[in-house]
Amino acid sequence: QAASPGEIARACARQWKQNSLPLLRAERGRLENGITDVNEPPYAMTRRDILQEHFGRDSRVLYVGCGTGRDCLAWAREGLRVVGIDTDLSLVKLARNWNDRLRFPAVFAGMDMTELGLRPGAFDGVLLEIYGGLPDARRTGALRRELARVLRPGGIGLVVAERKMYP
């Protein structure tokens, strides 16, 4: 059965919402039980190391698709100044609550990645996480322009595209 790119994107978004519920519950449970440590997974350490190698510990990093903010908080603990954004407001709220306890140099916001409303050249590095469906050509162009706008000259961008097999 063939599906249009829009149908695929909507199916991926629905599946991501469904998949994110157990993650949200687990992370809320950790927070409610006073577990606030941020155990940085190896993949996140590698990304942080790349950014710190190029810019140093006090770099400003935009993390697009930050989810629960776990990686952002681990990076902030290690000295990066991180802004994490996601379209899932429940995940953004959890990230904010987590950081309210930790007080790391991280800020979280819910926003559309193609209309960031952030200052031009504000970031040394950008990490973009794409799970599930990839944006269509129009949104990809808008995203590229917006990320280039907020990245300072000489900054670097990392794109992580994870393809998942969604029904």
LUMMARDO-725987 format. One line per field, with one value per residue: residue number from 0; x negated, y negated, z of N, C-alpha, C, O in turn. Coordinates in pm, whole numbers, plus 50000, padded with zeros to 5 digits. Layout:
<pts>
num = c(NUM,...)
n.xx = c(X,...)
n.yy = c(Y,...)
n.zz = c(Z,...)
ca.xx = c(X,...)
ca.yy = c(Y,...)
ca.zz = c(Z,...)
c.xx = c(X,...)
c.yy = c(Y,...)
c.zz = c(Z,...)
o.xx = c(X,...)
o.yy = c(Y,...)
o.zz = c(Z,...)
</pts>
This chain:
<pts>
num = c(0,1,2,3,4,5,6,7,8,9,10,11,12,13,14,15,16,17,18,19,20,21,22,23,24,25,26,27,28,29,30,31,32,33,34,35,36,37,38,39,40,41,42,43,44,45,46,47,48,49,50,51,52,53,54,55,56,57,58,59,60,61,62,63,64,65,66,67,68,69,70,71,72,73,74,75,76,77,78,79,80,81,82,83,84,85,86,87,88,89,90,91,92,93,94,95,96,97,98,99,100,101,102,103,104,105,106,107,108,109,110,111,112,113,114,115,116,117,118,119,120,121,122,123,124,125,126,127,128,129,130,131,132,133,134,135,136,137,138,139,140,141,142,143,144,145,146,147,148,149,150,151,152,153,154,155,156,157,158,159,160,161,162,163,164,165,166)
n.xx = c(49915,49935,49828,49862,49600,49684,49875,49711,49542,49732,49813,49572,49539,49762,49695,49454,49551,49699,49494,49342,49478,49433,49164,49185,49342,49161,48942,49068,49136,48881,48801,49000,48933,48706,48475,48234,48006,47812,47741,47529,47568,47348,47359,47439,47227,47025,47121,47123,46849,46747,46854,46739,46471,46436,46519,46483,46555,46749,46932,47213,47497,47752,48006,48203,48497,48493,48634,48681,48481,48259,47999,47924,47907,47702,47496,47490,47412,47150,47045,47132,47343,47672,47954,48250,48491,48819,49106,49291,49468,49513,49283,49095,49179,49118,48838,48779,48871,48696,48454,48505,48451,48182,48042,47869,47681,47899,48175,48514,48754,49069,49113,49149,48922,48866,48923,48771,48735,48514,48212,48007,47706,47663,47565,47293,47289,47512,47735,47932,48194,48358,48622,48796,49013,48874,48855,49051,48944,48989,49015,48766,48592,48668,48598,48319,48239,48322,48171,47914,47928,47935,47696,47367,47115,46874,46960,47071,47283,47460,47626,47853,48007,48237,48375,48675,48871,49180,49520)
n.yy = c(50117,49786,49470,49119,48867,48685,48838,49036,48882,48789,49035,49117,48913,48960,49216,49158,48997,49188,49367,49203,49174,49385,49323,49061,49110,49272,49098,48891,49033,49088,48829,48755,48932,48822,48869,48724,48734,48712,48936,48953,49090,49297,49223,48956,48840,48853,48672,48435,48417,48362,48105,47961,47994,47835,47582,47539,47544,47354,47315,47212,47393,47513,47740,47916,48089,48200,48359,48511,48364,48476,48529,48264,48159,48313,48224,47955,47979,48044,47808,47681,47428,47461,47459,47617,47738,47851,47992,48124,48041,48154,48300,48094,47951,48138,48143,47882,47889,48079,47944,47730,47837,47905,47681,47615,47461,47440,47405,47450,47484,47491,47512,47453,47588,47460,47198,47034,46797,46696,46515,46405,46578,46672,46911,47139,47401,47642,47903,48130,48345,48599,48808,49087,48987,48795,48442,48282,48152,47872,47796,47886,47712,47468,47526,47564,47303,47160,47277,47217,46943,46897,46999,46913,46749,46979,47169,47504,47767,48052,48330,48573,48844,49070,49354,49513,49805,49761,49860)
n.zz = c(50000,49907,50032,50078,50113,50314,50454,50556,50720,50908,51021,51136,51326,51490,51585,51718,51927,52064,52133,52297,52533,52737,52791,52888,53120,53267,53308,53449,53678,53780,53846,54035,54236,54331,54190,54025,53878,53579,53364,53118,52803,52599,52321,52335,52471,52279,52087,52240,52295,52038,51991,52208,52152,51929,52019,52295,52653,52728,52527,52324,52258,52048,52079,51886,51902,52157,52337,52649,52758,52872,52755,52704,52964,53072,52909,52980,53244,53201,53115,52879,52737,52697,52483,52462,52240,52154,51994,52140,52401,52655,52704,52702,52928,53129,53102,53182,53451,53556,53527,53696,53941,53915,53825,53605,53332,53126,52903,52817,52558,52390,52054,51698,51473,51236,51267,51468,51623,51749,51822,51547,51469,51727,51830,51883,51805,51662,51719,51556,51596,51431,51426,51302,51048,50785,50721,50459,50133,50122,50395,50480,50346,50467,50730,50707,50633,50863,51069,50981,51005,51286,51365,51440,51234,51124,51298,51388,51269,51370,51248,51331,51216,51277,51160,51206,51222,51171,51191)
ca.xx = c(50000,49855,49872,49798,49505,49759,49933,49600,49501,49835,49806,49453,49566,49853,49621,49360,49629,49732,49370,49285,49553,49360,49044,49230,49380,49041,48864,49145,49120,48746,48801,49085,48862,48586,48358,48212,47880,47823,47643,47515,47540,47225,47379,47446,47091,46952,47168,47072,46704,46725,46881,46640,46341,46433,46552,46454,46659,46852,46999,47359,47544,47895,48039,48336,48549,48428,48712,48686,48371,48154,47868,47896,47868,47569,47401,47481,47331,47011,46999,47193,47466,47760,48096,48315,48627,48893,49246,49373,49466,49505,49141,49028,49213,49039,48699,48773,48884,48571,48351,48536,48382,48037,47989,47760,47700,47980,48307,48596,48870,49145,49127,49133,48782,48850,48950,48713,48749,48391,48121,47912,47569,47662,47511,47167,47319,47651,47758,48069,48235,48476,48665,48915,49022,48795,48941,49059,48844,49018,48977,48622,48530,48693,48518,48179,48221,48338,48055,47799,47946,47903,47559,47269,47017,46774,47022,47092,47411,47463,47761,47868,48133,48262,48492,48740,48970,49313,49624)
ca.yy = c(50000,49664,49356,48993,48819,48626,48946,49100,48790,48791,49165,49115,48824,49032,49325,49099,48957,49311,49420,49112,49181,49460,49246,48950,49166,49318,48983,48825,49116,49063,48695,48759,49009,48750,48911,48612,48746,48723,49030,48925,49210,49285,49149,48813,48797,48834,48546,48326,48408,48294,47962,47903,47995,47721,47453,47526,47578,47251,47294,47204,47500,47531,47882,47923,48224,48236,48455,48489,48276,48552,48501,48122,48139,48372,48133,47833,48017,48048,47674,47617,47351,47533,47430,47735,47713,47966,47958,48194,47955,48231,48332,47967,47922,48228,48094,47761,47931,48146,47842,47649,47900,47914,47545,47613,47355,47492,47345,47537,47416,47560,47428,47511,47573,47376,47059,47039,46675,46676,46415,46454,46602,46690,47041,47193,47530,47685,48045,48155,48485,48631,48946,49121,48930,48677,48336,48270,48062,47733,47778,47906,47585,47369,47567,47534,47157,47114,47321,47136,46807,46888,47048,46807,46784,47072,47269,47635,47831,48197,48382,48714,48890,49209,49410,49617,49877,49737,49916)
ca.zz = c(50000,49895,50113,50040,50215,50424,50533,50627,50827,51013,51088,51220,51439,51580,51649,51813,52045,52136,52189,52396,52660,52840,52825,52972,53250,53337,53351,53555,53796,53835,53906,54154,54338,54370,54111,53933,53807,53434,53315,52976,52725,52519,52197,52367,52506,52154,52028,52324,52273,51909,52010,52298,52083,51837,52077,52437,52750,52747,52398,52320,52171,52029,52061,51825,51922,52283,52415,52794,52799,52941,52696,52725,53103,53087,52843,53062,53361,53155,53084,52762,52760,52605,52464,52406,52192,52106,51967,52239,52519,52779,52723,52737,53068,53211,53098,53268,53590,53590,53542,53814,54054,53893,53805,53507,53231,53016,52888,52732,52500,52288,51934,51566,51436,51116,51308,51602,51700,51824,51764,51445,51514,51873,51874,51828,51748,51656,51700,51512,51606,51352,51444,51224,50915,50754,50670,50313,50075,50160,50537,50491,50305,50573,50845,50676,50640,51000,51149,50936,51057,51429,51385,51416,51130,51173,51385,51326,51290,51366,51219,51364,51158,51313,51091,51285,51145,51225,51103)
c.xx = c(49910,49915,49799,49696,49575,49820,49826,49557,49603,49833,49685,49475,49658,49778,49521,49433,49660,49606,49314,49357,49482,49232,49079,49267,49257,48960,48936,49130,48985,48743,48882,49018,48729,48461,48335,48080,47905,47708,47635,47483,47417,47245,47382,47309,47011,46992,47116,46923,46671,46744,46775,46501,46327,46445,46517,46577,46773,46931,47150,47409,47697,47920,48183,48385,48496,48506,48717,48575,48255,48015,47829,47844,47729,47463,47381,47397,47182,46963,47054,47316,47565,47900,48154,48456,48689,49036,49339,49364,49460,49360,49063,49055,49132,48894,48683,48779,48755,48462,48379,48466,48230,47969,47865,47785,47772,48118,48384,48719,48938,49161,49105,48990,48762,48879,48902,48731,48629,48300,48031,47773,47555,47589,47382,47192,47467,47652,47905,48094,48361,48506,48788,48908,48936,48887,48942,48960,48865,48974,48826,48548,48546,48610,48371,48151,48227,48219,47930,47808,47903,47762,47461,47177,46907,46829,47039,47231,47396,47607,47760,48005,48146,48387,48549,48848,49106,49415,49698)
c.yy = c(49876,49553,49232,48955,48758,48731,49017,49012,48790,48923,49171,49027,48892,49142,49271,49058,49080,49367,49333,49120,49263,49387,49132,49000,49207,49200,48903,48901,49096,48930,48693,48834,48944,48791,48806,48624,48759,48811,49016,49053,49189,49205,48999,48759,48768,48702,48427,48307,48335,48144,47897,47897,47873,47587,47435,47547,47477,47222,47287,47303,47501,47678,47889,48068,48282,48337,48417,48399,48346,48521,48356,48097,48198,48281,48007,47860,48013,47913,47609,47538,47397,47474,47553,47699,47844,47921,48024,48118,48031,48270,48207,47933,48011,48181,47972,47798,47997,48042,47747,47706,47896,47779,47542,47500,47408,47426,47433,47462,47508,47468,47510,47484,47487,47229,47042,46911,46648,46579,46476,46471,46630,46816,47078,47325,47559,47836,48062,48305,48504,48778,48968,49059,48807,48570,48334,48163,47916,47707,47797,47779,47478,47400,47532,47384,47107,47156,47244,46994,46796,46938,46936,46847,46870,47177,47401,47688,47982,48240,48531,48755,49038,49254,49521,49681,49862,49802,49805)
c.zz = c(50000,49980,50064,50146,50336,50516,50616,50744,50941,51091,51180,51344,51540,51656,51751,51941,52130,52203,52300,52531,52766,52884,52920,53112,53331,53390,53459,53687,53862,53908,54036,54269,54377,54296,54004,53858,53657,53385,53164,52900,52637,52390,52223,52404,52379,52089,52107,52303,52143,51926,52099,52235,51993,51908,52224,52523,52756,52619,52415,52215,52168,51999,52014,51832,52053,52367,52562,52845,52865,52887,52719,52867,53130,53024,52925,53188,53326,53103,52959,52806,52653,52603,52395,52362,52142,52080,52067,52371,52651,52808,52763,52883,53162,53217,53188,53416,53640,53616,53658,53937,54039,53879,53715,53408,53107,53021,52792,52685,52399,52169,51808,51519,51311,51144,51451,51684,51789,51749,51656,51506,51662,51920,51804,51757,51755,51640,51666,51518,51522,51371,51359,51086,50898,50696,50517,50265,50117,50304,50556,50453,50412,50697,50824,50688,50785,51087,51109,50992,51203,51462,51353,51301,51190,51267,51312,51360,51280,51342,51249,51313,51187,51239,51176,51200,51213,51133,51031)
o.xx = c(49820,50036,49686,49703,49530,49819,49849,49536,49564,49849,49694,49434,49636,49796,49503,49383,49649,49612,49247,49302,49471,49197,49011,49228,49249,48915,48872,49114,48975,48690,48839,49044,48650,48351,48407,48044,48008,47595,47723,47382,47384,47157,47333,47277,46938,46906,47070,46875,46577,46661,46727,46424,46219,46388,46521,46687,46886,46990,47207,47370,47762,47862,48276,48324,48458,48450,48754,48575,48160,47924,47713,47747,47649,47354,47269,47321,47099,46852,47027,47384,47544,47958,48114,48531,48620,49082,49456,49265,49409,49319,48975,48964,49082,48833,48584,48703,48712,48388,48286,48426,48158,47854,47767,47896,47714,48170,48328,48780,48875,49216,49050,48943,48649,48861,48982,48742,48641,48311,47983,47728,47446,47555,47362,47125,47539,47579,47992,48024,48459,48424,48873,48809,48926,48986,48847,48900,48769,48905,48766,48452,48452,48557,48306,48050,48148,48172,47849,47705,47841,47715,47473,47161,46852,46756,47023,47287,47326,47699,47677,48107,48076,48494,48477,48909,49143,49398,49789)
o.yy = c(49864,49545,49241,49004,48776,48717,49054,49062,48791,48923,49223,49064,48884,49158,49330,49080,49077,49409,49383,49077,49217,49390,49111,48939,49178,49202,48853,48841,49087,48919,48635,48805,49005,48751,48800,48534,48812,48766,49062,49118,49075,49128,48921,48645,48669,48629,48329,48194,48255,48065,47788,47805,47816,47488,47323,47566,47515,47114,47346,47297,47492,47733,47869,48158,48399,48395,48305,48361,48281,48490,48326,48023,48139,48264,47958,47775,47983,47903,47492,47576,47373,47443,47588,47639,47934,47823,47985,48130,47979,48274,48214,47890,47964,48180,47960,47746,47974,48051,47688,47631,47884,47763,47474,47448,47418,47395,47485,47385,47589,47358,47620,47371,47446,47144,47036,46920,46584,46564,46588,46387,46613,46827,47052,47357,47509,47891,48014,48383,48433,48864,48880,49077,48724,48602,48379,48093,47845,47609,47731,47741,47405,47309,47478,47344,47022,47077,47208,46933,46697,46920,46871,46966,46838,47265,47409,47657,48032,48190,48605,48707,49121,49196,49614,49615,49941,49800,49832)
o.zz = c(50083,49998,50016,50259,50449,50638,50731,50855,51058,51213,51291,51454,51661,51777,51857,52051,52253,52319,52390,52632,52880,53002,53020,53212,53451,53505,53551,53793,53984,54019,54135,54386,54449,54334,53905,53782,53615,53368,53091,52928,52603,52351,52140,52371,52373,52042,52049,52293,52139,51881,52067,52262,51981,51861,52274,52473,52788,52606,52506,52099,52272,51906,52093,51776,52058,52460,52596,52962,52909,52963,52751,52886,53202,53079,52939,53231,53411,53051,52934,52901,52534,52708,52284,52438,52095,52138,52077,52444,52750,52924,52849,52954,53265,53324,53261,53497,53753,53713,53712,54027,54138,53917,53746,53399,52999,53128,52695,52759,52332,52181,51811,51525,51283,51057,51544,51807,51893,51627,51673,51585,51718,52038,51685,51659,51841,51557,51739,51454,51541,51336,51345,51014,50989,50630,50453,50346,50143,50332,50641,50519,50443,50761,50913,50746,50825,51170,51195,51023,51241,51574,51248,51274,51295,51312,51190,51464,51192,51408,51197,51362,51130,51257,51212,51115,51300,51011,50953)
</pts>
